[in-house]
Amino acid sequence: MKNISVVIPLFNEEESLEELFLWIKKVMDTNQYSYEIIFVDDGSIDDSWTVIERLSKLYDTVRAIKFRRNYGKSAGLNVGFAAAEGDVVITMDADLQDSPDEIPELYRMIKVEGYDLVSGWKKKRFDPITKTIPTKFYNAVTRRMSGVQLNDMNCGLKAYRKNVIKTIEVYGEMHRYIPVLAKWAGFTKIGEKVVQHQARKHGVSKFGMSRFINGPLDLASIMFVGKFGKRPMHFFGMIGTIMFVFGFAIFAWIGGSKLYHIFMDIPAKNIATQSGFFIALVAMIIGVQLFLAGFLAELITRNATERNHYLIEEEL
């Protein structure tokens, strides 16, 4: 078994790949690790795959997977995790902003200190303030909601025990919340290490302003899935029942009041003219719909097929 698998998802990073590979190779050879480097080309439209093909022919430590189109970083990581054979799995970005010199200490923290996952913390960043301030806010909110006490949740440089990455499933845009996914899967020994952040040398960032919208939505999604993913009826059924009971109680009050007035021969308003009647009706309808949504979600959950399906064009 190999000591380390390095998983590198990438998109249009042709200028950085060879330099990154040689840097990783130098670190691995110096520390005498047995290793593999898995490049996952996320549908690059430059010459990234040409560079990877050349490296794979020259070095037997290079493995590679190429997507037919761009699926996103989560897809790249998920496929890379499935292919990894190393006892410890290291992830890093391909843009040279993550330093391979951090690998030995990350490996030691997993193997010697017994962490399930160690996340890098780019304490000193070379990013514009328009990125650093929202990132700090996002990390603070994530810590509060998830209970995972990391300062840099989305750092690409992370180390995992092998059984962690073989257990969790990364899909959609959930690469930002892998530590949260790991926690929900029962891997609670999560550590953090201050790592060096380097200024980008080549290319441009692949993440735009949309991440500040998608990030909170993904967090809400993962918190919901983590708590109710295996029992959606507990969420929808509970709210639906409360709504239905609330509406029925109002309807019973209005109906009872109407009957009382009739029996006592007292003039009473038409039920259909009272606003409470419509509130009760809407509440009961919504309650039934939520209950049915929970029932259908239970059926889907119990019969779900594989979530991730990617068109892989080539594999080396």
N, C-alpha and C positions, 0 to 999 in steps of 0.2 A: 504493500500500500504506500502511496505517495504521502509525504509529510504535508505538502501544501498544494492546493489548487487555487490559482489566481483567476478570478472571473472578471472579464473586462467587457462590458457592453459599450458599443460605440456607434456613432453616426457621423459620417463625414469627418474623419480624423486622420487622413492619410499622412499629414506632415508630422504627426506625433508618434505614430505607431512603432517605427523602428527604434527611435530613441528610447521610448518607454520600455520596449522589449529588452534592449541591451542593458538598461538600468536594472530591470528586474533580474535578468540573468546574472548580472554582476553580484547583486545582493545574495541570490540563491547559492551561487557557486562559492562565494566567500564563507557562507555559513554551512555549506555542505548539506543543503536540503535536497531531498528528492521532490520534484515538483512538476506541475503542468501549468501551462498558461492557456486559458480558454477565451478566445476572442469571439464575441457574439456581434456580428455585423447587422445592425438594425436597419437594413435596406439602404445602405449608403449609396449615394449617386456620384461620388468621386472615385478615386482609385484606392480606397481603403482595402477592398478585397484583394486587389492585385498585390499590395504590400503584404497582406496576411498570407496569401498563397506562397509568395516567395519565402517568407519566414518559415512556413510549415515545411517547405522542401529542404531548407537548410538545417532546421533544428527539430528533433523529434519530441521536444517538450511543448511544441505549439500544437494546439487543437483549435478548430474554428467552426463556427456555425454561421450561416448566412440566411437572413430572412429575405423573402421575395419582395417585401415592402416594409415600410416603417411601421412598427407596432408600438414602440415606446420602450422606455428603460425597464419598466416592470416585466415586460415580456422577455427582454434580453436576459435579465437576471434569473427569471424563472427557468428558462431553458438552460442557462449556464449552470444553475444549481442542480438540475436534473442530470447534467453530464459530468459534474465534478466527482472525482474519485479520491481526492485528498482527505486526510484526517482533519485538517483545518482548512477552511475556505476563506480566502481573502477577496474582497471586492474593491475595485478602484475604478475611477473614471479614466478615460483614455486621453484626456487633454493635458496631461503632465502637471495638473494642479495638485494631484496626490503624490506624495513621495514614497517610492518603494523602500527607502531606507527605514521606514516605520515597520516593515513586515516582521523582522526578528522579534521586536518587543511585543507586537500584537500576537504573534505565535506563542511567545512565552506566557503571556497572560491567559491564553486559552489552555495551554498544556500544563503549565506549572501552577498557576493561581486558580485554575478550575472554572473560569468564566464560560458561560454558554455563548455569549456574544459580547464583543468589545467594539464600541463605536468610536470613531475619531471625532475629535473636537477641534475645529479650526478656530482657535481662540483669537489669533491675529489673522485677519483676512485681508486680501487684496481685492476687495470688491467695492463698487460705488455705494454710497450711503443709501441710495434708493433700493439697494438689495439687502444691506446689512440690517437696517432698522426693521423692515417687515419680517425678515428672517428671525430676529430676536423675539418679536411679538408672537410669531407663529410657534416658535419653540416653547415659549412660556405658556401659551394656551394649550399646546399638546401635552406638556408636562402636567398641567392642572387637570386636564380631562382624562388622561390615560394612566397617570400615576407612575409613568416611566421617567425617572429623573435623569434625563440627558440634556446637555446644553446645546447639542448640535444634532438634532434628530435626522437630518437629511444628508449628513456627510457621506460621500460615496465610499470613503475608506473605512471598511469594517472587517472584522474577523468573526468567524462563526465556527462553533463545533459542528462536525459533519451532520450529526443527527438533527440539528436545528434546521438546516437548509433542506434536509430531506423530509421534514415534517410540515413546514409552513408552505403556503401557496401564495405567490406574489402575482397579482393580476391588476388590470385597470391602471391606476396611478398609485398603487399601494406601496411602491418602493420607498416612498417617503416615511412609511410607518412600519418598516420591517421590525424594529424593536418592539412595537406594540403588538404586532402579529405574533412575535416570538413569546411575548408575555402571555397572551391569550392562549397560546399552545402549551403553556406550562413551563417555559424556560425563563426562570425568574432571576438567575444570576447574570445580570447585565451590567457591564462596566463601561468605562469611558477613558480615553487617553487623549491628551493634548497632542495634536499632530501639526506638522508644518504645512502651511498653505502657500502654494506658489502661484505667482501671477501667470495667467494664460500666455503661452508663447506663440501658439498658432491657432488659426480659425476663430470662430465666434461661439458664444454661448448658445446652447440649443434650447434654453428655457426662457420663455417670455413672461409678460405680465400675467398671463392666464393662470400661472401657478398660484398666484395670490387669491384667485377665486376657486380654483380646483382644490387647493390644499385644504381649506376648511371644510369643503363639501366631502372630500375623501375622509377627513378625520371623523366627521359625523357619521359617515357610512361605516367606517371600520369600528367605531364604538358601538354602533347598533348591531352590526354583524357579530362582533365579538361577544356581545351580551345576549342577543336574541337569534343569532344565526341558526342555531340548532333547535330553537323552540319559538318560532315566530308567532304562534298562537298565543303565547304568554303576553306578547305586546299588543297585537291587534285585537285579540279576543278580550283582553282586559279593558282596553279603551272602548271597544265596541259594546261590551256589556254595560259599562258605566254610562255611556251615551244612551243606550236603549232604556236602561232603568230610569235615568233622568227624564227622558222624554215620556216614558210610560207613566211616571209619577205625576207629571204635569197634566197629561191627558186624563188620568184617573181623577185628579182633583177637579178639573174642569167638568168632566162627565158627571162626577158625583154631585158637584154643585148644581148642575143642570137638573139632574133627577130630583134632588132635594127641593128645588124651586117648583118643579112640576107637581110633586106629591103634596107640597104645602100650598099649592095653588098661588104661587108668587110669580109675578112677571119676571122673566129672565131673558138675557141676551141670547141671540143665536150663537151656537158654538163656533160656527164658521166665520163669525165676524170678530172673534177674539184673537189677539196676537199670540196669546199663549198656546192656542191650538196649533198654529203653524210652527211655533218653536218646538212643540212636542213632536209634531209630525216629522220635521226635519231631523231632530235628534234621533228618533227611532229609526228612520231610514238610514242615516249615517251609521248608527250603531250596527244595524244588520249588515251593511256593506263592509264595515271594518271586520266584523266577525267572519264574514265570507272571505275577505282578503286573507285573514289569518289561516283559515281552513285551506285555501288554495296554496298559500305559502308553505304550509306543512306538507302538502302533497308534492309540491315542487322540490322542497328540500329533501324529502325521502327518496325521490326518483331522479335527482340531478345527475346529469352526465358530466364528463370532464369539462371544466370551465374553460381551460386554455386550449385553443386549437390554432396552431400557426402553420403557415405554408413555408416550409424550409426548402430553399432552393438547392443548397449544397451543404455538405458536411465533410470535413477532412478528418 
